[in-house]
């Protein structure tokens, strides 16, 4: 079997375990009335940034933790934290600070028992392999957390599509917010 087919089968195995109910619960954190702060490190951080970018295209006020133009967290803000293991120190620091400030916290992780999960208001579990290869994670032929990162990308794009459909945002409305200085 080719590597491409293996990756697609692995992703399908993980994605088929997710439910519309879980996606809809997650969608509740995408709120046009609130500022959203997205955090993650490494490749999960890249997935977080791509999610933040698409949320911005959808007209939401969104920031990436760690960027030079990111403002202070305030009471009532939403934090979306992405960490496969749920133990990434910088992600946890952000979430703990957000908890102190009474922010809403959504965690996207593989580990419902992780420190990240314990601090979150809502936890979206993606049962994909991470670099730790814990027993509850899906098996993967891919290195490190590739399977988690791939499925996070698909999940975040699904959340964006659900939000766009909910708000009746079509391609032209979203394209109008896309960078025009490329």
C-alpha positions as CSV (number, residue, x, y, z in Angstrom):
1,X,0.0,0.0,0.0
2,X,1.3,3.4,-0.8
3,X,2.2,5.9,1.9
4,X,-0.5,8.2,0.7
5,X,-3.2,5.6,1.0
6,X,-1.8,4.7,4.5
7,X,-2.1,8.3,5.6
8,X,-5.6,8.6,4.3
9,X,-6.7,5.4,6.0
10,X,-5.2,6.5,9.3
11,X,-6.9,9.9,9.0
12,X,-10.2,8.3,8.1
13,X,-9.9,6.0,11.1
14,X,-9.6,8.9,13.5
15,X,-12.1,11.2,11.8
16,X,-14.7,8.5,11.6
17,X,-14.7,8.4,15.5
18,X,-15.7,12.1,15.8
19,X,-19.3,13.1,16.0
20,X,-21.4,16.0,14.8
21,X,-22.4,16.6,18.5
22,X,-18.7,17.1,19.4
23,X,-18.1,19.4,16.5
24,X,-21.3,21.4,17.4
25,X,-20.2,21.7,21.0
26,X,-16.8,23.0,19.8
27,X,-18.6,25.4,17.4
28,X,-20.2,27.2,20.4
29,X,-16.8,28.7,21.1
30,X,-16.6,30.4,17.8
31,X,-18.4,33.6,18.8
32,X,-18.4,36.8,16.7
33,X,-19.1,38.8,19.9
34,X,-15.9,37.7,21.6
35,X,-12.2,38.0,21.0
36,X,-10.6,34.6,20.3
37,X,-7.0,33.6,21.1
38,X,-5.5,30.5,19.5
39,X,-2.5,28.7,21.0
40,X,-0.3,25.7,20.1
41,X,3.3,24.8,19.7
42,X,5.3,23.1,17.0
43,X,3.3,21.6,14.2
44,X,0.2,21.9,16.3
45,X,1.0,25.6,16.5
46,X,1.1,25.7,12.7
47,X,-2.4,24.1,12.7
48,X,-3.5,26.7,15.3
49,X,-2.2,29.5,13.1
50,X,-4.0,28.2,10.0
51,X,-7.2,27.9,12.1
52,X,-6.8,31.5,13.3
53,X,-6.2,32.7,9.8
54,X,-9.4,31.1,8.5
55,X,-11.4,32.4,11.4
56,X,-10.1,35.9,10.5
57,X,-11.3,35.3,6.9
58,X,-14.7,34.5,8.4
59,X,-14.8,37.9,10.0
60,X,-13.9,37.0,13.6
61,X,-11.6,38.9,15.9
62,X,-8.8,36.4,16.4
63,X,-5.2,36.5,17.7
64,X,-2.4,33.9,17.9
65,X,-0.7,33.7,21.2
66,X,3.0,34.6,21.0
67,X,2.7,36.9,18.0
68,X,4.0,40.5,18.5
69,X,0.7,42.1,17.8
70,X,-1.4,39.9,20.2
71,X,-3.1,42.0,22.9
72,X,-3.6,41.2,26.6
73,X,-6.1,38.6,27.5
74,X,-9.3,40.0,29.2
75,X,-12.2,38.5,31.1
76,X,-14.6,36.9,28.7
77,X,-12.1,36.2,25.9
78,X,-12.1,32.7,24.4
79,X,-8.9,30.6,24.3
80,X,-8.7,27.7,21.9
81,X,-5.7,25.6,22.9
82,X,-4.3,22.8,20.7
83,X,-1.9,20.2,22.1
84,X,-1.9,16.5,21.3
85,X,-0.5,15.5,24.6
86,X,-2.2,18.2,26.6
87,X,1.1,18.8,28.4
88,X,2.8,21.5,26.3
89,X,4.1,24.0,28.8
90,X,3.6,27.2,26.9
91,X,0.0,26.2,26.0
92,X,-0.7,25.3,29.7
93,X,0.7,28.7,30.8
94,X,-1.7,30.5,28.5
95,X,-4.6,28.4,29.6
96,X,-3.8,28.9,33.3
97,X,-3.5,32.6,32.8
98,X,-6.8,32.6,30.9
99,X,-8.5,30.7,33.7
100,X,-7.3,33.3,36.2
101,X,-8.9,36.0,34.0
102,X,-12.1,34.1,33.6
103,X,-11.7,33.3,29.9
104,X,-13.6,30.5,28.2
105,X,-11.3,27.7,27.3
106,X,-11.6,25.1,24.6
107,X,-9.0,22.3,24.4
108,X,-8.3,20.2,21.4
109,X,-6.2,17.3,22.4
110,X,-5.9,13.5,22.5
111,X,-5.8,13.2,26.2
112,X,-9.0,13.8,28.3
113,X,-6.9,13.3,31.5
114,X,-4.2,15.8,30.6
115,X,-3.5,19.0,32.5
116,X,-4.8,21.0,29.6
117,X,-8.1,19.1,29.7
118,X,-8.4,19.7,33.5
119,X,-8.3,23.5,32.9
120,X,-10.7,23.6,29.9
121,X,-14.4,24.3,29.9
122,X,-14.8,22.1,26.9
123,X,-12.5,19.3,25.6
124,X,-12.6,18.1,22.0
125,X,-10.8,14.7,21.9
126,X,-9.1,13.7,18.6
127,X,-8.0,10.1,19.2
128,X,-5.0,10.3,16.9
129,X,-1.4,9.3,17.5
130,X,1.1,11.7,19.0
131,X,4.8,11.5,19.6
132,X,4.1,9.8,23.0
133,X,2.1,6.9,21.5
134,X,-0.1,6.4,24.5
135,X,-2.4,3.4,24.6
136,X,-5.6,5.4,23.9
137,X,-4.2,6.9,20.8
138,X,-4.7,5.5,17.3
139,X,-1.9,3.5,15.8
140,X,0.1,5.3,13.1
141,X,2.9,4.5,10.7
142,X,3.7,8.2,10.5
143,X,6.4,9.9,12.7
144,X,5.7,11.9,15.8
145,X,2.3,13.7,15.9
146,X,1.7,13.8,12.2
147,X,-1.6,12.0,12.4
148,X,-2.9,14.4,15.2
149,X,-1.8,17.5,13.3
150,X,-3.4,16.3,10.0
151,X,-6.7,15.5,11.7
152,X,-6.7,18.8,13.7
153,X,-6.4,20.6,10.4
154,X,-9.4,18.8,9.0
155,X,-11.4,19.3,12.2
156,X,-10.6,23.0,12.3
157,X,-11.6,23.4,8.7
158,X,-14.8,21.6,9.4
159,X,-15.6,23.9,12.3
160,X,-14.9,26.9,10.0
161,X,-17.2,25.5,7.3
162,X,-20.0,24.9,9.8
163,X,-19.6,28.4,11.1
164,X,-19.6,29.8,7.5
165,X,-22.8,27.9,6.8
166,X,-24.4,29.0,10.0
167,X,-23.6,32.7,9.2
168,X,-24.5,32.3,5.5
169,X,-21.0,33.4,4.5
170,X,-20.2,32.5,0.9
171,X,-16.9,32.3,-0.9
172,X,-17.1,36.0,-2.0
173,X,-17.7,37.2,1.5
174,X,-14.7,35.3,2.8
175,X,-12.5,36.2,-0.1
176,X,-13.1,39.9,0.6
177,X,-11.1,39.4,3.9
178,X,-8.3,37.5,2.2
179,X,-4.9,39.2,1.9
180,X,-4.6,41.4,-1.1
181,X,-0.9,42.2,-0.8
182,X,0.4,38.9,-2.0
